[in-house]
Amino acid sequence: MAFFDKINDFAKTATEKTNNAIEITKLSAKAESEQRSINAIVQKIGEYYVAKIDAGEILEEEVMLMFEGIAAGRKNIAEMRAEIENLKTPKTAETAFAEEPASDKKFCPACGKELSAEAKFCLNCGAQQP
């Protein structure tokens, strides 16, 4: 009988471990889902404040310093997009060394979208243009 008791105990332990593993997996999935929800809310909060700053509001100094990083990144993106457009334009031997005419194109420093030279506001993000 001791042999069957050991087998029975082993089966109970294996069942318990399996049930615990299933429960751990369920709880982990729920926790990850909650974390994704929190991350989405945090992103919306950030977008809310970025929109306020883009609209010209002045916020706390710490927030404004963080926004400077965003503004620098946006400027870099605009420059990279301009370079991409430049690289897309095929150059011939004649035009490769010719002086490029002044471009009437300008790009939004906030989002990098191309704007007309006379644009006062970006049609994409609404940022006021310098």
N, CA, C and O of each residue as an XYZ file, in Angstrom:
520
protein
N       0.800     -1.199      0.000
C       0.000      0.000      0.000
C       0.852      1.276      0.000
O       0.441      2.292     -0.562
N       2.014      1.231      0.615
C       2.877      2.413      0.672
C       3.268      2.852     -0.729
O       3.410      4.044     -1.003
N       3.439      1.880     -1.608
C       3.790      2.199     -2.992
C       2.690      3.024     -3.667
O       2.973      4.012     -4.344
N       1.430      2.606     -3.474
C       0.308      3.329     -4.076
C       0.113      4.702     -3.439
O      -0.299      5.653     -4.104
N       0.415      4.795     -2.141
C       0.324      6.100     -1.472
C       1.355      7.071     -2.052
O       1.063      8.250     -2.248
N       2.553      6.568     -2.321
C       3.591      7.412     -2.916
C       3.186      7.862     -4.316
O       3.388      9.021     -4.677
N       2.618      6.959     -5.102
C       2.153      7.311     -6.450
C       1.039      8.344     -6.363
O       1.007      9.297     -7.142
N       0.130      8.155     -5.419
C      -0.986      9.091     -5.227
C      -0.454     10.465     -4.824
O      -0.906     11.483     -5.347
N       0.501     10.498     -3.898
C       1.101     11.777     -3.474
C       1.822     12.458     -4.638
O       1.729     13.673     -4.816
N       2.543     11.656     -5.428
C       3.238     12.204     -6.596
C       2.241     12.821     -7.581
O       2.474     13.907     -8.111
N       1.124     12.115     -7.820
C       0.104     12.622     -8.745
C      -0.512     13.909     -8.215
O      -0.760     14.836     -8.987
N      -0.763     13.983     -6.914
C      -1.339     15.203     -6.319
C      -0.353     16.368     -6.444
O      -0.741     17.489     -6.772
N       0.918     16.090     -6.181
C       1.938     17.131     -6.280
C       2.069     17.618     -7.723
O       2.161     18.821     -7.970
N       2.077     16.687     -8.669
C       2.184     17.058    -10.080
C       0.976     17.878    -10.511
O       1.121     18.860    -11.239
N      -0.206     17.487    -10.071
C      -1.434     18.222    -10.406
C      -1.386     19.627     -9.817
O      -1.741     20.602    -10.479
N      -0.938     19.720     -8.554
C      -0.851     21.023     -7.895
C       0.137     21.935     -8.605
O      -0.134     23.118     -8.811
N       1.288     21.377     -8.979
C       2.296     22.174     -9.693
C       1.767     22.631    -11.049
O       2.003     23.768    -11.458
N       1.057     21.757    -11.740
C       0.480     22.119    -13.035
C      -0.551     23.223    -12.863
O      -0.559     24.194    -13.620
N      -1.423     23.077    -11.867
C      -2.445     24.108    -11.619
C      -1.797     25.438    -11.242
O      -2.248     26.501    -11.670
N      -0.733     25.368    -10.435
C      -0.027     26.601    -10.074
C       0.609     27.256    -11.301
O       0.564     28.478    -11.444
N       1.189     26.461    -12.172
C       1.803     27.001    -13.384
C       0.761     27.674    -14.265
O       1.013     28.735    -14.835
N      -0.405     27.056    -14.373
C      -1.490     27.646    -15.168
C      -1.929     28.958    -14.541
O      -2.115     29.950    -15.246
N      -2.097     28.975    -13.220
C      -2.528     30.191    -12.534
C      -1.480     31.298    -12.651
O      -1.820     32.468    -12.834
N      -0.201     30.919    -12.545
C       0.882     31.903    -12.702
C       0.843     32.500    -14.099
O       1.012     33.709    -14.254
N       0.624     31.682    -15.113
C       0.556     32.169    -16.486
C      -0.613     33.129    -16.663
O      -0.471     34.168    -17.307
N      -1.767     32.789    -16.097
C      -2.948     33.670    -16.189
C      -2.682     35.005    -15.510
O      -2.964     36.065    -16.069
N      -2.134     34.945    -14.293
C      -1.869     36.182    -13.554
C      -0.805     37.031    -14.244
O      -0.913     38.257    -14.272
N       0.209     36.395    -14.793
C       1.250     37.136    -15.517
C       0.664     37.834    -16.733
O       1.006     38.983    -17.014
N      -0.214     37.154    -17.455
C      -0.853     37.759    -18.633
C      -1.715     38.945    -18.217
O      -1.710     39.979    -18.885
N      -2.453     38.805    -17.122
C      -3.282     39.913    -16.638
C      -2.417     41.095    -16.202
O      -2.748     42.248    -16.478
N      -1.306     40.802    -15.516
C      -0.405     41.873    -15.079
C       0.192     42.604    -16.278
O       0.290     43.831    -16.267
N       0.590     41.864    -17.311
C       1.132     42.486    -18.529
C       0.081     43.353    -19.208
O       0.391     44.433    -19.710
N      -1.147     42.887    -19.224
C      -2.238     43.663    -19.820
C      -2.445     44.971    -19.058
O      -2.623     46.028    -19.662
N      -2.421     44.889    -17.735
C      -2.553     46.105    -16.925
C      -1.398     47.060    -17.180
O      -1.602     48.272    -17.251
N      -0.175     46.523    -17.319
C       0.985     47.371    -17.580
C       0.857     48.065    -18.929
O       1.216     49.235    -19.059
N       0.347     47.355    -19.936
C       0.138     47.983    -21.252
C      -0.886     49.111    -21.141
O      -0.732     50.152    -21.780
N      -1.932     48.910    -20.330
C      -2.936     49.957    -20.128
C      -2.311     51.186    -19.466
O      -2.577     52.322    -19.857
N      -1.483     50.936    -18.466
C      -0.805     52.046    -17.782
C       0.107     52.779    -18.759
O       0.121     54.010    -18.791
N       0.866     52.036    -19.553
C       1.773     52.657    -20.534
C       1.000     53.507    -21.534
O       1.467     54.577    -21.923
N      -0.174     53.047    -21.957
C      -0.991     53.817    -22.897
C      -1.456     55.120    -22.255
O      -1.474     56.160    -22.912
N      -1.830     55.073    -20.984
C      -2.263     56.283    -20.277
C      -1.096     57.250    -20.124
O      -1.256     58.452    -20.332
N       0.068     56.738    -19.767
C       1.257     57.581    -19.630
C       1.573     58.253    -20.963
O       1.927     59.432    -20.999
N       1.445     57.508    -22.053
C       1.695     58.089    -23.373
C       0.684     59.195    -23.672
O       1.053     60.239    -24.211
N      -0.576     58.979    -23.328
C      -1.590     60.013    -23.560
C      -1.299     61.262    -22.736
O      -1.491     62.380    -23.214
N      -0.838     61.077    -21.504
C      -0.470     62.230    -20.670
C       0.659     63.001    -21.338
O       0.617     64.229    -21.410
N       1.663     62.291    -21.823
C       2.776     62.942    -22.511
C       2.308     63.693    -23.742
O       2.708     64.835    -23.963
N       1.465     63.063    -24.543
C       0.945     63.715    -25.753
C       0.144     64.955    -25.391
O       0.196     65.952    -26.111
N      -0.596     64.910    -24.289
C      -1.389     66.049    -23.826
C      -0.479     67.244    -23.532
O      -0.755     68.365    -23.958
N       0.612     66.990    -22.795
C       1.521     68.080    -22.450
C       2.335     68.562    -23.646
O       2.617     69.755    -23.761
N       2.712     67.655    -24.529
C       3.426     68.074    -25.736
C       2.523     68.978    -26.574
O       2.985     69.982    -27.117
N       1.246     68.632    -26.682
C       0.306     69.471    -27.436
C       0.187     70.853    -26.792
O       0.110     71.856    -27.502
N       0.170     70.920    -25.464
C       0.102     72.211    -24.770
C       1.342     73.057    -25.084
O       1.231     74.253    -25.356
N       2.505     72.436    -25.044
C       3.739     73.171    -25.321
C       3.780     73.596    -26.788
O       4.186     74.714    -27.104
N       3.354     72.693    -27.686
C       3.295     73.047    -29.108
C       2.372     74.233    -29.332
O       2.595     75.035    -30.239
N       1.336     74.347    -28.511
C       0.382     75.447    -28.648
C       0.913     76.740    -28.031
O       0.259     77.780    -28.101
N       2.105     76.670    -27.427
C       2.716     77.885    -26.910
C       2.635     78.042    -25.401
O       3.130     79.034    -24.865
N       2.030     77.102    -24.704
C       1.957     77.210    -23.252
C       3.322     76.945    -22.633
O       4.105     76.136    -23.132
N       3.585     77.632    -21.551
C       4.821     77.428    -20.799
C       4.454     76.622    -19.560
O       3.580     77.014    -18.786
N       5.121     75.510    -19.384
C       4.857     74.631    -18.242
C       6.034     74.680    -17.275
O       6.948     75.489    -17.434
N       6.001     73.809    -16.275
C       7.071     73.765    -15.282
C       8.422     73.608    -15.978
O       8.519     73.026    -17.058
N       9.451     74.135    -15.338
C      10.786     74.136    -15.939
C      11.249     72.719    -16.284
O      11.845     72.497    -17.338
N      10.974     71.767    -15.400
C      11.407     70.393    -15.639
C      10.758     69.821    -16.900
O      11.403     69.120    -17.680
N       9.473     70.130    -17.091
C       8.763     69.656    -18.281
C       9.324     70.337    -19.522
O       9.500     69.692    -20.556
N       9.601     71.616    -19.431
C      10.134     72.353    -20.574
C      11.515     71.812    -20.960
O      11.842     71.750    -22.145
N      12.319     71.425    -19.980
C      13.635     70.843    -20.281
C      13.477     69.510    -21.007
O      14.232     69.211    -21.932
N      12.495     68.711    -20.587
C      12.247     67.447    -21.282
C      11.778     67.709    -22.710
O      12.145     66.989    -23.638
N      10.964     68.747    -22.872
C      10.450     69.071    -24.197
C      11.577     69.501    -25.124
O      11.494     69.275    -26.332
N      12.628     70.113    -24.590
C      13.761     70.495    -25.429
C      14.342     69.276    -26.141
O      14.781     69.371    -27.287
N      14.344     68.133    -25.461
C      14.794     66.894    -26.091
C      13.886     66.486    -27.228
O      14.354     65.996    -28.256
N      12.590     66.683    -27.052
C      11.632     66.377    -28.114
C      11.853     67.321    -29.291
O      11.862     66.894    -30.446
N      12.031     68.604    -28.991
C      12.232     69.594    -30.051
C      13.507     69.297    -30.833
O      13.531     69.423    -32.058
N      14.562     68.904    -30.129
C      15.812     68.568    -30.811
C      15.623     67.335    -31.684
O      16.128     67.283    -32.806
N      14.906     66.352    -31.180
C      14.628     65.155    -31.962
C      13.811     65.470    -33.195
O      14.083     64.941    -34.272
N      12.808     66.329    -33.051
C      11.985     66.726    -34.190
C      12.824     67.438    -35.243
O      12.652     67.220    -36.442
N      13.732     68.290    -34.781
C      14.601     68.999    -35.718
C      15.471     68.002    -36.473
O      15.638     68.113    -37.688
N      16.024     67.033    -35.756
C      16.838     66.002    -36.400
C      16.032     65.211    -37.423
O      16.525     64.908    -38.510
N      14.800     64.879    -37.074
C      13.935     64.140    -37.995
C      13.678     64.966    -39.253
O      13.736     64.441    -40.364
N      13.397     66.247    -39.081
C      13.149     67.123    -40.235
C      14.382     67.177    -41.143
O      14.263     67.136    -42.368
N      15.560     67.267    -40.532
C      16.791     67.298    -41.328
C      17.006     65.970    -42.061
O      17.414     65.949    -43.222
N      16.726     64.874    -41.372
C      16.887     63.557    -42.003
C      15.905     63.373    -43.154
O      16.257     62.821    -44.197
N      14.678     63.837    -42.961
C      13.680     63.723    -44.045
C      14.079     64.575    -45.238
O      13.890     64.175    -46.386
N      14.634     65.755    -44.963
C      15.104     66.606    -46.055
C      16.252     65.922    -46.796
O      16.325     65.974    -48.023
N      17.141     65.285    -46.047
C      18.253     64.563    -46.669
C      17.740     63.381    -47.488
O      18.265     63.089    -48.563
N      16.716     62.705    -46.978
C      16.106     61.594    -47.727
C      15.562     62.095    -49.055
O      15.780     61.477    -50.097
N      14.860     63.208    -49.013
C      14.315     63.781    -50.248
C      15.448     64.161    -51.191
O      15.342     63.971    -52.403
N      16.523     64.692    -50.642
C      17.674     65.056    -51.455
C      18.279     63.813    -52.114
O      18.659     63.845    -53.285
N      18.363     62.729    -51.359
C      18.929     61.497    -51.897
C      18.010     60.841    -52.934
O      18.481     60.134    -53.826
N      16.720     61.074    -52.817
C      15.767     60.502    -53.773
C      15.847     61.200    -55.123
O      15.491     60.613    -56.144
N      16.307     62.435    -55.139
C      16.394     63.203    -56.369
C      17.652     62.771    -57.113
O      18.763     62.963    -56.619
N      17.479     62.184    -58.308
C      18.669     61.720    -59.038
C      19.519     62.904    -59.497
O      18.998     63.941    -59.908
N      20.812     62.728    -59.420
C      21.744     63.768    -59.847
C      22.436     63.310    -61.131
O      22.850     62.158    -61.255
N      22.548     64.223    -62.067
C      23.303     63.953    -63.289
C      24.674     64.585    -63.131
O      24.906     65.342    -62.188
N      25.562     64.288    -64.025
C      26.907     64.863    -63.960
C      26.837     66.379    -64.022
O      27.616     67.067    -63.363
N      25.897     66.906    -64.818
C      25.781     68.361    -64.953
C      25.257     69.003    -63.678
O      25.725     70.068    -63.275
N      24.275     68.350    -63.037
C      23.669     68.957    -61.853
C      24.423     68.656    -60.574
O      24.216     69.323    -59.560
N      25.297     67.658    -60.609
C      26.008     67.277    -59.389
C      26.903     68.394    -58.894
O      27.065     68.572    -57.687
N      27.487     69.151    -59.818
C      28.408     70.204    -59.419
C      27.791     71.596    -59.535
O      28.404     72.586    -59.136
N      26.601     71.668    -60.071
C      25.932     72.961    -60.210
C      25.470     73.425    -58.836
O      25.151     72.620    -57.961
N      25.443     74.709    -58.674
C      24.969     75.266    -57.412
C      23.476     75.044    -57.324
O      22.740     75.347    -58.263
N      23.030     74.518    -56.204
C      21.601     74.260    -56.038
C      20.878     75.572    -55.795
O      21.342     76.410    -55.022
N      19.740     75.750    -56.455
C      18.981     76.967    -56.213
C      18.392     76.945    -54.806
O      18.171     75.881    -54.228
N      18.148     78.112    -54.277
C      17.540     78.210    -52.952
C      16.171     77.550    -52.987
O      15.362     77.827    -53.872
N      15.923     76.697    -52.042
C      14.656     75.960    -51.997
C      13.611     76.774    -51.259
O      13.896     77.414    -50.247
N      12.391     76.736    -51.787
C      11.306     77.421    -51.090
C      10.602     76.448    -50.147
O       9.568     76.765    -49.559
N      11.184     75.259    -50.017
C      10.612     74.276    -49.105
C      11.077     74.574    -47.690
O      12.208     75.003    -47.458
N      10.176     74.333    -46.758
C      10.576     74.383    -45.361
C       9.837     73.262    -44.645
O       8.816     72.759    -45.115
N      10.373     72.895    -43.513
C       9.831     71.779    -42.776
C       9.464     72.224    -41.372
O      10.137     73.061    -40.772
N       8.396     71.656    -40.863
C       7.939     71.969    -39.511
C       8.977     71.471    -38.512
O       9.334     70.293    -38.536
N       9.469     72.345    -37.634
C      10.439     71.890    -36.636
C       9.803     70.966    -35.597
O      10.508     70.241    -34.895
N       8.475     70.990    -35.497
C       7.802     70.149    -34.505
C       7.611     68.718    -34.990
O       7.886     67.775    -34.248
N       7.139     68.542    -36.231
C       6.830     67.186    -36.701
C       7.604     66.778    -37.941
O       7.603     65.602    -38.304
N       8.272     67.731    -38.608
C       9.093     67.401    -39.760
C       8.373     67.393    -41.093
O       8.998     67.123    -42.118
N       7.080     67.680    -41.114
C       6.338     67.685    -42.379
C       6.749     68.880    -43.224
O       7.085     69.946    -42.708
N       6.713     68.675    -44.537
C       7.053     69.756    -45.458
C       5.934     70.799    -45.447
O       4.752     70.460    -45.411
N       6.330     72.069    -45.479
C       5.382     73.181    -45.445
C       5.631     74.117    -46.620
O       6.708     74.114    -47.218
N       4.636     74.905    -46.937
C       4.861     75.945    -47.932
C       5.652     77.064    -47.263
O       5.638     77.201    -46.040
N       6.337     77.858    -48.073
C       7.210     78.904    -47.535
C       6.444     79.930    -46.719
O       6.998     80.522    -45.793
N       5.176     80.148    -47.050
C       4.405     81.180    -46.357
C       3.566     80.649    -45.199
O       2.812     81.412    -44.594
N       3.678     79.365    -44.878
C       2.863     78.750    -43.822
C       3.165     79.378    -42.468
O       4.327     79.548    -42.098
N       2.122     79.718    -41.741
C       2.253     80.255    -40.391
C       2.083     79.150    -39.349
O       2.624     79.232    -38.246
N       1.309     78.097    -39.723
C       1.072     76.964    -38.850
C       1.215     75.687    -39.664
O       0.946     75.666    -40.865
N       1.640     74.629    -38.994
C       1.762     73.322    -39.657
C       0.378     72.716    -39.799
O      -0.380     72.652    -38.832
N       0.048     72.273    -41.001
C      -1.247     71.639    -41.224
C      -1.288     70.239    -40.627
O      -2.373     69.697    -40.417
N      -0.141     69.643    -40.350
C      -0.107     68.295    -39.792
C      -0.288     68.309    -38.273
O      -1.142     67.596    -37.748
N       0.515     69.121    -37.557
C       0.483     69.088    -36.098
C      -0.043     70.379    -35.479
O      -0.315     70.412    -34.279
N      -0.190     71.438    -36.263
C      -0.734     72.688    -35.753
C       0.295     73.615    -35.099
O      -0.055     74.688    -34.607
N       1.544     73.204    -35.095
C       2.580     74.024    -34.440
C       2.777     75.337    -35.199
O       2.791     75.369    -36.430
N       2.928     76.413    -34.434
C       3.181     77.725    -35.019
C       4.586     77.710    -35.619
O       5.514     77.157    -35.030
N       4.732     78.310    -36.772
C       6.016     78.311    -37.481
C       6.766     79.605    -37.198
O       6.167     80.671    -37.062
N       8.089     79.491    -37.112
C       8.891     80.693    -36.838
C       8.875     81.655    -38.008
O       9.497     82.715    -37.945
